[in-house]
Amino acid sequence: METINETKAAKALLVLTDFSHSAKNAAGYALNLALRTHVDIVLFNAYRIPDVGFDSWPSRNDGNLSQESVTKLQEETDRINALSKEFTGDFTPKCDFISLEGGIAESVNEIIEDRKNILMVIMGGGKANGREDMRFGVEITEVLVNVKCPTLIIPNCEYVPF
């Protein structure tokens, strides 16, 4: 598990990201919620190393997937920190990140169990199979069925701070 800060005391929102527009929208919503509830943010990205057969050559270096995840998480952390500076108030949430290889739901449950400070999971919801109905997305379903924490799905639309 890779993380910038192993702080376990402060309560936090776990924001799942695949670095898409929908995920960035969900992170913006999470920031607004964190500012109002005085909790921190933990960004999380899961990546899977492709399973190649014995006679196949991998098309990418597996280490690149890990480094790419960490690099993009750092960029998103920087973006969230910059956005949080635009808000005035007595609280600024800390933004941390975690990058893990593996399945989303299993990894999220591992983080929740390990950190013991996650109040809620937040993720973006996009189109599934070309339909507007976000409930049918594979990742969303996996999280909703298996994660042992309240989960909030942010629709794939422009988020306007409340």
N, C-alpha and C positions, 0 to 999 in steps of 0.2 A: 504494500500500500504506500503510495507516495502522497505526501501532504506537506504543505508549507508550515502549518502551525498545528501542533497536536493539542490545542486547548480543548479540554473536555468539560470545563465548568460552565461556560456560558451556554444558554439555550440557543438553538440554531434551526434554520430552515435548510433542508437538503434540496438543492435545485439540480435536477437532472438535465444534462445538456448534451446535444449532439452537434452544437455550434450552428444550428439552422436558425433561420429567421424566427420560427416559432419558439425555439428554445431561448433565444435572446429576449423575445417578448415576455416569456415566463420569468426570466431572470429579472427583468425590469419590474414586473409585478411583485416578485419576491422582495426586491429592494424596497419598494414602497411599503410592503407589509412589515418588513424588518424594521424600517424607520419608525413605524407607528407602534410596534409591539416591543421594541427594544431588544431584539434578538439578532444574532449574527447569521451569516450566510455561508453555506458550504456548497460549492459547485462540485458536481460529480460527473465524470465521463467514464463509461465502460467501453472498452474496445475488445474485439475478438481477433485472435491470431488465426488466420485461415488454416484450415486442416487440409494439408496437401498429402497426396498419396505417395507411396514409396518411389514411384518412377516419375513423379512430377517435380519440377523445379519451382520453388516459390518465386512469385513475381515481385515481392517486396521483402526487404529486410525486416524481420519481426521487431527488432529494436527500434526501427523507424516509427512503428505504430505507437509504441509507448512514448517516444520522444515527441511525436506529433500531438498526442493527447495532452501531454504536459505543457507544451508550447502554447497550444490553443487555450488551455485552461488558464494559463498565466495571462494571456491577452484578454480573456473574458473577465478575469479577476481585476485587471487594470481598468477595464471599461466600467465595471460595477463600482470600483473605488472612485473613479472620476465622476460618475453620475451621483454618487452619494455626497460628494462635496458641493453639488449644486443645491442641496436641500439645507435649509437652516433649521437648527434645532439643537437640543441638548444631547442627542445621541447619534453616533455614527457607527453603523454596524461594521464588524470586522468581516472580511471576505477571505475565505480559505478555499482550498480545492483538494480533491482526491481523484486520482486516476488509477483504475484497476482493469486488468484483463479478465474477461469472463462475462457471465450473464448479468443482465441488469437487476432483476429481482433478487437473485442470490446475493449480489454485491451490495445492494441497498440494505438488505436485512443484516448483512455482516457489519456494515457501517453503523447502523442503528444500534446493534448489540454492542459493538466495540466502543462507540463514543458515548452512548447513553444520554445524549443531550439533544437529540433531534426531535423537534416538536411536530414537524410536518414535512412531507415530501411534496415538492412542486415540480411540475413538468408541463411542457407545451403539448398541445394537441393539434395535430394537423389532419389533413385529409387522409382517409384510409381507402385504398382501392379506387381513388378518383371521386369518392363521395364526400360530402361535407360532414357526415356523421363520424365524429372522432372516436366513438366507443369501440370501433372495430379494429383499431390499430393494434398490431401485434405487441409492440412494446408497452403500450398503454394497458392493454388487457393483462399482460404479464405482471405489471406493477400492481394494478388494482386487485388482482386475484391473490397475489403472493406476498406483498409487502405488509409488514406488521406495524403500520403507522398510518395516521390520517394522510390522505393524498389529495392534492388539489390539481386539477387539470385546467390549464389556461387555454382558452380557445385560440385558434390561429387567426387572430385579427390584431389590428394595431391597438396597443395598450395605451390608454390615456390615464395618467395618474389621477387618483381621486382625492 
